[in-house]
Amino acid sequence: MYAITSAPRALAEDVHARTVRYLTSMGIRTSCMILLLVVPGWWKWVCGAGAIFLPMLAVLFANAGRERPQEPEALLPPPDEPKQLPRLPYDPDTEYLA
């Protein structure tokens, strides 16, 4: 018997969360592109790196798919292993029915 809380998230919730992550990353990338034209010095390099690498990370995280469900905890303990019966000695003089 498993607890109901071990059910995975709904597909619509998962897609929504990935979409929000992607759009947030693309918003930061757009900001980097605009700031690239405005900021001086080494900040240009930081914004340029953000504009180049954020799309790759955004696509990677958006396409990651659903999280892997963890094995749910059972409410009942697993059954014990069956015990092995002792082997009976074999007697070659005994006739066995076939």
Secondary structure, 3 states (H helix, E strand, C coil): CECHHHCCCCHHHHHHHHHHHHHHHHHHHHHHHHHHHHCCCHHHHHHHHHHHHHHHHHHHHHCCCCCCCCCCCECCCCCCCCCCCCCCCCCCCCCCCC
